[in-house]
Amino acid sequence: MAVRAMNSCVIFRSAATPPLAVSRRCCCVRQLTAFSRHRNRSNSHSFLRCVPYPLSHVTVRNYSVQNLVEMVMEELASIHKRGRVRATSESGYCGIFYRLESVSTGELLEDKLKKGTLQKGLLLEFKKDSERLLLAVALKPDGKKNWMVSDQNGITTSIKPQQVTFIVPGAENFEPTEISEFVQKAHDNLDPALLEFAWNELLEKNESVTVQELAEMIFGSAEPLETYCAHLLLSRDEVYFAVLESKGLSVYGPRTANQVDELLRRKLAKEASEKEFEELIQFLRSAKQMPHYDKPPRSSWKAEEKTWHKIESLEAFAIDSCKNDDQKKTAGMILKAMGQAKTSSAAVNLLIDIGYFPVHVNLDLLKLNLPTDHRDEIISAAESLLSTSIDLDEADRIDLTSLKVYAIDVDEADELDDALSATRLQDGRIKLWIHIADPTSLVQPGSIIDKDARRRGTSVFLPTATYPMFPERLAMEGMSLQQGKLCNAVSVSVVLRSDGSIAEYSVENSIIKPTYMLTYESATELLHLNLEEEIELKILSEAAALRLRWRREQGAIDTATIETRIKVTNPDHPEPSIKLYVENQADAAMRLVSEMMILCGEVIATFGSHNNIPLPYRGQPQSNIDASAFAHLPEGPVRSAAIVRTMRAAEMDFRNPIRHGVLGLPGYVQFTSPIRRYMDLAAHYQVKAFLCGEPLPLSAGELEGIASSVNMTTRVVRRLSSSSLRYWILEYLRRQPKGKRYRALVLRFIKDRIAAILLTEIGIQASSWVSIGVQIGDEVDVQVEEAHPRDDILSLKEVEAV
């Protein structure tokens, strides 16, 4: 006896138990009424069928148990006589299947299609697309192979033979108007549990079944409606039956009990997964409708692994970084369920709408996967340095605490790594000191912190945040120069000749005490005030002017232009606060600082060359630049922009200095930002080792290898900084009042009257049509027509000057 639980019922079956079709008729579980195929066709039944509902139109006669059994047994015998011959069992499968010698519906589907005998009025099922199957009535041939059909939606279309998936047996001379009712009745009476009943019966008898036989078995009829219902059940079944023969008329065999148990387990798992997915979609829809301040925090999406997996896939799809096809598939399912297109931009917008991404999410930062935080082990090592490190150079440091020291930088600078001092010697010459922070007094080459800094290559400065190369507390408290505190430094001292050239220099470990921390604006103001008590600042300005003149005489090219900085204080808010700073690099304080940094770079290159120290020497060819060719252009941004477009890329050598034509120097080494740039730090390692009489930590070859990796990272960061700055400039412009005017300089003409212009009040380059008569270097007034930061769109139009 077989026992199987189904839908909270237990069915006991023994050898004496009548077949399923018989038991179903006896208990009247469910019965489909025959569907009238055509109004002129009579509905023939070979025997009275029991119909549990509705019964109003059925005459029910009383039968004794013996008569009922005899009636059922007679019909069962007739079923088994209908053109079936037993075949041998298929190897590797549990069931024995039967081939049909004759089919009541005539020729097989394949034969009908091959011979082109598909007839008008046949009811067929066809594949509309990859996801839809429709019923249709054949109307007429369309060419040699195709057929015109009218589907259940009343649409007439041409289909190919390979689109036909089923021809409903016995449904001939069918009318298109009858399809809807037919489909409705079929779907109303589908019960997947019927398959389990049939599976039990056929598994026990080790038999297979055709669609019509299954219809006869579970519905007691092989009429068109019943047969189509059986086809739907089988075509949708993923558990109980497998197709044994697919050529012509398909034969279905019951799977083994073990196979069914496994498939049911998988089905339940799939249903549970689908339920979880639907719950997620509902949650996404709910979160999307919430106001900004009520949206779930980003951390909440990571609370459950099953949810996080899907959101992580959506994020990966949004930033084009899917690790596998599963992530793409998951993201596509979510977007489809949310009614969105399967695009990265749609994924971005959805993540913004649910509050996972802020409105102004930096997609470039996410795509580049740059490190923004330091690992716990790095922070722990940094804290250890701050608490226990001893200055190994203490005995060799010269005391320069008596000097007045100016540190000049932007107002939001977190890391201060350079400062300046100056005095006038008795012979009238100027002596300068460029003090550079000394991180090598804490960090040694090859240490865990050094390796992490090398991997990062540079600090990342964005309008929304700074991601330092070193852990923040180590950089700001241990390495940075701080006002009024004793600070370790490497001081480069220079005595200038009257023409601005270097008369003498020295490079020494030092200890200083910064006097002033000035912004560029405050330094410029002090210079304009010309205070006697700040004579040292005036000497620095005088030295900067001498140096600029001398460099120009050596062929230096002035590329000073307008530079924009933006500070965003609350970037996660939909409307964050934006502060825009436009700085002219020709400003007195900016000129002063840049000239001193260039001077320091020249001294270190000279020092390295004289002492055969491998360093990252930088140069820039100048052979293709004729400065006189640009003399007709207005000095400043217009001329600088034209020159920059002709400049060649910088070059590096690690053994000897190379000429830096743009700066007008015989050699140059970046040395002034060891807290922010790793190659500056590498130069410090080399110079410090030489000063201490120790072996140099890096060979020229090792320096070259490091520079190759670091420079690649630096280029990526530079692009990120540029794109982030542009995004926030466009966002700033988007918020400005409509119709606001901006002054702009015409830099060059791109095509016809389309000009590249520089918005001098904003510091951004764009393009705009300008009127006839406007020339390069002229000023025009423009208005912003469109500014869309996410799409990088800025549209300007020229307006008449007021």
N, C-alpha and C positions, 0 to 999 in steps of 0.2 A: 504493500500500500504506500502511495506517495502522499506526503503531507506538505502543503505550502501555504504560507500566510499571504493574503492579498487584501489590501485595503481594510485592514482590521478584521477580516473574515478568515476562517480556516476552512480549506476545501479538503475533504478526505476523498481519495479516489482509490478504488480497487479494481481488480480485473473485471468484476461484475458491474462496475459503474458504467452507465451508458455513455456514449461519446458526448463531447461538449455541446454539440449542436442539439442533441436530444435533451440533455439536462437543461439547456437554456430554454427549449420550447416548453418543457414540463413546468419549470418554475417561472416562466414568463419574465426573465430578467429584463430583457429589452428587445424590441423588434422594430425594424424600420418598415414603414408601409411602402408598398411599391409606388414608384414615381411614374406617372403617366408620361410615356415618351412622346406621344403625339395624340392630338385630340381624336384622330380617326383610327387609332390603333387600339385594339382590345387588349386588356390586361389579363394574360393567361396565367393561372396558378394551377399546379398539379394537385395541390392539396390545401386544406384549410390551415391558415397560419394563425397562431396565437399572437395577439397584439395587446400589450398591457395598457397603452394609452395612445390616442383616445380610443375608446371602445364603443362609442355611440353608434358607429355605422357598421359594426361587426356582429354577425349572428353567432352566438356561442352555443355550441351543443354540449351536452353532458356525455362524457365518455367514462366507461369503467376503466380501472387501472389496466386491465388486460387488453382492452381495445386500444387504449392510448399507446401502450408499449408495442402492440402489433403494428399500429400505424407508423410509429417512429422507426421501428425496425425495417419495415418495408421501404420507407424513404431512404434510410441509411444504406440499404442494399442497392437501391437504384443509384445512389451517389457513387458507390464504389464500382458500379458497372459502366460509368460514363467515360468510355474511351481511355482507360489508363492501363498501362502494362508495367509490371514491376521491373526495375532495372537493377543492375549491380550497385553495390554501395561504393561511393566515392572514397578513395583512400584519404586518410587524414581528417575525415569529418564524421560526426556521429550519426548523421541521418542517412536514410535511403530515399532518393528522390525518384520521381516518375516523369517520363516524357509523355507528352500528349500526342496521340495518334491523330486526333481530330479536335478542333476547337470550335465551340458553338458559334463564335463570332466570325468564322471564316478564316481568311489568311492571316498569318502573323503580321505584327506591326512592321517588322523589317521588310517582309516580302511586299506588303502593301506599298511601302515607300519606294522600294527598289523598282517595282513594276509600274509605279506611277498610277496605281489604281485607287489612290485616296479619293473618296467620292464626296460629292456635295451632300451636306447634311450630316456628315459624321461629326460626333462630338469628340474633341481631342484636347489634350493638355499640352501646352508648349512653354518653353523657357523664354520669357520676355527679356530678361537680363540676368545678370549673375545672382540676383536676389529674389526675383519674382517668377512664379509659375502661374499661368492663367489658363482658364478654360475658354475654348472657342469652337465655333462651328465652321467647318470647311465650306467655302462659297464656290470657288472656281480655281482652276490652275492659273498660275502666274509664270509664264515661260515654260521651260522644259521640266523643271524640278520644283519650283516654288509654288505655294498655294496662297491665295487670298483667303483670309479668315476674319470672322467677326467675333471679337472677344467679349468677355463678361462685362466689360466697361462700355460696350457699344462702339468700340473703335475697330475700324477695318484696317488690316495691315497685311503685308506680305511676309511669309515665314519660310525658312529653309527646312528641308526634311530633318536635318540634324537638331533642329529646335524642338521637334515633337518628342515628348517624353512619355505619352500614354494616349491610346485611343480607347475610349470607353466602349466596351463590348455591348452590342445590342442597341446602342443609341444611334439609330439611323433616322434620316429625314428629320433631324432635330432643328428646331427653330432658334435663332439667336435670342429671341425675346424670352425663351424659357431658361436661359443659362443662369440668370440671377437667382431664380427660385430654386433651381437645381443645386447651385452652390450653397445657398443658405441652408437647405435641408440637409445637405451632406455635412456641413460644419456643425449644425445643431446636434447631430447625432453621433459625432465622433467621441469615442470613449477609449483611451489608450489601454484601460484595464481589460478590454476585450482581447487584446493581443496576448496578455498573460494567460488568460483562460485557454486560448488556442495553443499557446506554446506548451503548456502543461500537457495538453492532450496529445500533441504531435510528438513531443519529446518522449512521452511514455510509449507511444507506438513506433517511435523511430522512423517517422514519415516526414515527407516534405509536402509543400502545398503551392498551388498557383493562386493568383489574385482571386480568380472566380471561385476556386474551391474554398478559399478562406471566407469569401463572402457567403457562400452556401453554408459554411460551417458555423459562422458566428451570427449571421443574420437570418439564416434559413432561406436565402434567396440569392440568385446570381443575376438579378435584374440590374440595369445600368446604375441606378443610384447606389444599391448595395455594393456592387463591384467597385464603383468609384470610391466609396467609403473605405473599402478594404485596401484599395490602392493607396489612399492617403495615409492610412494607418501604417502600412508597410514602408512607404517611402519616407515617412517621418521617424520610423522606428530606428533606434540606435542600440537596442538592448537584446531583444529576443530572437530576431531572425537575421539570417545572412543570405545574400543572393547566391544561389548555386549555379544558375545558368542565366546568362544575360543576353544571349543571342536569341532573337525572336521573342518568345513569351518567357518571362522570367519565372524561375522556380525558387522558392524560399525554403530554407531548412532551419530548424530550430537549433540555436546554439546550445552548447552544453551548460549544465547547471553552474559549473565553475566560471565559465565565461560570462554568463548572465550575472552572477554575483559580483564579479569584478566590474562589469560594465555598469551595473546599478550603483556600485560604490563610486565609480567615476562620475556617473550622472548626478548623484547626490552632491558630490564635491563641486561639480560644475554649477549646479543650481544654487549651492551656498555661495559660490564665487559670484554668480550673477546677482544674487540678492545683495551681497556686500557692495558690488559695483553700483547697483541701483540706489542703495542707501548713500553712497558717496556722491552720486549725481544729484540726489535730492539735497544733500548738504551743500554741494557747490552752488546749486541754484539759490538756496537760502542765503548763503554767505554773499553771493553776488548782489542780492537785494538789500543787504544791510547797509546802513550808513557807515562812513569811514571809521568812526570812533567805536563802532560795535563789531567790526569784523574780527574774526578769530585771529589771535596773534600767530606769527609765523611758527613759533615753537609748537603750537597745538597741532599742526599738520604732521609733526614728527612723533606725536605721542603714541600712535598705533602703527605697528610695522606694515600692516596691510594697506593702510591709508598712505603712509609715507612712500611706499613702493610706487604707488600710482602717481602721487604728486611729484616725486623725484623723476619719474619717466616724463611727465608733462614739462617739467623744468628743463630736462635734458633736450627735449624736442624744441623747446622755445629758444634755446641758445645753440642749436645745431651741434649738440655733442652727445647724441645717443650712443651708448656703448654697444648695443645689440639690437636686433630686429624686434625683440620683445618690448623694449622701451618704445620704439616707434609705433608698434601695434597698440600698446596700451594708451599712448598719447592720442593716437588716431581715434580709438574707441571713445575716449573721454570727449574729444572735440566733437565727434559726430553726435554723441548723446546730448551734448549741450547746444547742438544746432549750429556749430561753428565749422568753418572751412578747415581742412587739414593743412594749415600753414603755421610756420613759426610765429608770425605776427599775431595770429589768432590765439595761439597758446600764450604768448606774452600778455595780450589783453585780458585773457581769462584769468591768469595768475594775478594780474593787477586788480581785476574786478573782485576777486575773492579775498584780497588783502595779503596774499602770500608775497607778492612783489610790491614794493612801494610804487607810487605813480611814476616816479622818476628813476626807476631802477637802471643801473648802469650795466647794460647788456654786454658791452665790450669787456668790462672787468670780469664778468661771469664767464664769458667765452674764453678769455685768455687764461682763466684759472690761476691768476697770480696769487701768491700767498699774501694774505692781509693780516694774519695773526701769527704770533710766534708760538712754537710748540712749548709745552710745559718744561721740557728738559732744557730748552734754550733760555727760557725765563729763569729757571732755577740756576743755571750756570751764570747768568748775568747778575743775579742777586748775590751769588757767592763772590763774584768779582768786586762788587760794590762794597761788600762787608769785610773782605779779607785781603784784597790785592795790595801789594806794596809797590811803590814806584822804584823800579830798578835803575832809573836814570837820575834819581834825586841828587846824587853826588856830582853829576856832570852838568846840572842845569845852572845856567847863569840867572842871576836875580835881576829881572827887569820890572820889578814892582814899582819902581819910582817913576816910570813913564806914564804919561797920560794916554790911555788906551780907548779908542773909539770902536765900538762894534756897530756896524750899520747894516740893516737888513729890512725886509718887509715887515710890516707890523704884526703879522700872524706867524712869524717864523718860530718854530719850536726848537730847532737845532741851530745853535750859533757856532760856526766853526772857523770864523776868521775875524780878525780885528786889526786896527791900524794905529801906528804911532808915528810922529814926525818931530824933527827939530832942525834948526838951522845952525850949521857949524860956524866956527869963528871966521873961516875963510869965505863964508857966504854960500857954501854949497849946502844942499839939502840932504839930510840923512833920514831914511825911512825904515820902518819896521813893519813887516807883514807877519802877524802872529797867527799861526794855524793851530787849531785844537789838536791834541796829541792822543788819539784813541789807542795807539800802539803801546802806550804806557799801561793799558789794561788788557788789551787783546793781543794774543800772540799768533803768528802764522800757523795754520794747521789745527788750531783749537776748534772745539765744537761751534763756538760763536763765529769764528772766522769762516768756517766752512758754510755756515748758514748765510752769512753776509755775502759770500761769494756766489752762492746759489741765487740770491735775490738780485745781486748786481748793483742795485741802486734803491734809494728811497723813492716812493711813488707819491707825487704831490697832485692831488685832484681837488677840484672846487669843493667837493663834499667831505674829503678826509685826507689824512696823510698816513701812509703806511711805511714806517721807517725801516731802514736796512738793519738797524740794531734794535733790540728790545727798548721800548720807550724810556723806561727809567734809566737804563744804562746810558742811552744816548743823551738824554736831557740833563741828568744829574751827574753822571760820571765823566762824560766826554765833552759836553758843550761848555763854551765859555760863559761864565756867569758874572753879572755885574757885582763888583765889590768883594768877590771871593778870589782866593788864590787858585790859579788854574795852570795846569801843565800845558805847555805849548811847544811847537817847533817854530822858532822865530827866524825869519829871513831878513837880514839888515842890508840896506843898499845905500851907497852914497852916489848921488847923481852929479854928473858934470852939468855945466850950464846949458848945454844943448839937449839935455835929457837922456844922454847915454849913461851906461853904468860905469862908474869909476872904480868901485870896489864893492865887495859883497861878502857876507858870511852866512852860514847856516848852522844854528845851534839849538840844543835843547834849552828850554827856558821855563821860567815861572813868571806869570804876569798877574795883574789885578785889574781887570777891565773897569774903566771909569764910567763910561756912558754906553748905554744901549739905545741907539737912535734908529728911528725909521728914516727912510729916504726923504720923506716930506720934512721931518724935523731937522735933518741934517742940512737940507737945502735952505730951510728958513734961517738956520744958524749962519750959514755962509753968507746969505743976503744981509743979515744983521751986522756982519763983520765986527764981532765983539773982540775986544783986545784980549780978554781972558781966555778966548778960544783961538789963540793964534796958531796952535798946532793944527787945527782943522783947516785954517787958511793956508798953511804951508802944504798940507796934503793936497789941497785943491790946486795950488801952484805947481806942485810936482806932477799932478795928473795932466795939467795943460802942457808941461814940458814933454812928458812922455808921449802924449798924443801927437804933438808936432814932430817929435823925433821919429816916431813910427811911420808917419805919413811920408817923411823924407826917405824912409827905407822901402817905400812902396806899399805901405799898409792901405787897405781899402776900408772906408768907413761904411759900416752896414747898420748903423744905429737907426732904429725905427720905433714905431709905437707898439707897446706891449700891453696886453690885457691880462688882468688877474680877476678871478671871481671867488668869492667866499660864500658858501651856502651853509647856513647854520643849522637848519633842521631838515635835512634832505628827505627823510621818510614821510614828511607831511605832504599832502597833496599840493599845498601852496607854500613851499618853503621860502624863507627869507634869503634874498640874493643881494649881495653887495658887489658892485663892479668897480674895479680900479683900472684906470687907463694911465700908463706910465710912458713917458717919453725917455728913451734910453740916452738921449742927448742931454737930459737934465743934469745939472751940476753934480749932485750927490751920486747919481748913478754912474756918471762918467768917472768920478773920483774912485769909486769902488772897483769898477771894471778895469781901470788902468792899473790899479795896484795889484789886482789878481793876475793880470797879464804880465806885469813886471815880475811877480813871484814865479810864474811859470817859466819865464826866460832865465831867471837865476838858477832854478833847479835844473834846467836843461844844461846850462853851462857848467854847473857843479858836477852833474853826472858825467858829462863829457870829459872834463878834466881828470876825473877820478875813475874813469872806465866802469861806471856803474850801469848795469842794464836797467833801463827805465822805460815806461810807455811813452816814448817821444812821439809827439803829434806834429804833423805838417799838413799843409794844404797848397797844392800847386797853384800857381798864379799865371802861368804862361799864356793862358787863353783870355786873360782879362786885360783890356786896355782902358785904364781909368779915364783917359782923356776922351774916350768915345762916349762917355756919359756926362761930360761936362755941360752939355746943353740942357740937361734935366735939372729941375729944382733940387737943391741939396735937401736931404732929409729922407722921409719915407719913399718918395717917388724914385729918387736916384738909387736908394738902397735896395728897393724891390727889383729894379732893373738889373742891378749888379748881382744880387743873390741868385737870380734866374740863370746867370751864366757861370756861376761858381762850380768847380768840380768838387767831388767828395774828398773828405779828409783822408789822410793816410797815416800809418803808424810804423815806427821802427823801434826795435827793442835793444839795439846795440849802440846806435849813434843818433845824435840829433839830426832832424831833417828840416829844411826851411819851411816856415809857415808864412807863405806869401801874403795871405789875407791880413795877418797880424803884423807883417813886416818884421819878423823875427828870424834869426838864424836857427833857433831851436825853441821848443816849447813843451812843457810837461804840465798836465793838470795836477795840481797838488793841494788846492785850497779847500776841498770838500771831502775829507776822509771819513766823515760821519755819514755822508750822503751817497758817495760814489765809491765803488769798490776799487776801481783802478787808481783813484787817488790814494786809497788806503794801501794798495800794493806798492805805490811809489814811496809812501812813508816807511813801509817795512824795509825797503832797500836803503833809503837814506839813513834811517835810524840805525840800522845794523852797521853801516859804514862809520857813522859818528861814534859808535860805541866800540869800534874795532872788532866787530864780530863777523863771522862768515855771512855773506849775503844769502838770505833765505830762498831767493828765486833766481834761476838762470834766465838768460834771454829767451830760450826756448820755452821754459815754463811760463814766463810772462806772456808770451805770444799765445800759448794755449789758453791761458786764463782770459786774456783779452778777447779771443775769438768767441768764447761762451758769453762773457759779460756784455760785450758790445751788442751781441744778438738780443739779449734780454733788454738792454738799454733802448735799442731801437723799438722794441715792442712797447715798452713803457712810454717812450716818447709819443708814439702814435696814440696810445691810450690817453695820455694827458691832453694831446691836441684834440682828439674827438670829444673828450669830456668837456673841455673848455668851450668848444664850439656848441655843444648841446646846450650848455647853460647860458651862453650868449644869446642863442636863439630863443631860449625860454624867457630870458630877460626882455628881449625885443617883443616877444609875443604878448607880454603883459603891459607894454607901454600903451598909452592912449592912442586910439586910432587917429591917424592924420598927423601924428607928431613928425616934425621935420628933423633931418640929420644932415650935417655937413659932411661932404665926401670929397676925396681927392681922386682924380682920374689917374690911375697908374699906367695903363696901357689899353690899347684896343685889341679885342679878341677877334671880332669879325664885323665889318661894316661899322655901324654905330653902337655895337654892343661893347661896352668898356668894362675892364676890371677896375673896381673902385675900392677905396679904403674909407670906411666910416670912421672919421677921426675922433668922434666922441665915444665910440664903442670899441674901436681897435680890431674890427673884423673886415676881412676882404670879401667882396661879393661881386656880382655882375649886374649891369643895368644898361638899358638903352639910354643914350644921351643925345641931346639935340645937335643939329649941325652947327659947326662953329666951335664946339667945345674941343679943347686940345689936351694932350697929356700934361699933367701938372695943374690943370684948372680945377677950381672948386665948383661943385654942383650941390643942389639941395635934392634930397630924396626922401620918399616915404616908404614905410613897410606895408606892402600889400598882404603878404602871407609870411608867417613864421611858424614852422612845425618842427620842433626839435627832434621828435622821434623819427621822422622821415627825412631829416636833414634838408629841409626846404626853406629857403629864404628868397622871397620875391620882392624886388624893389622897383620903384618907378621914380623917374625924375619929375620934379615939380618946379614951377617958376620961383625964382628967388623973390623974397619979400622986399 
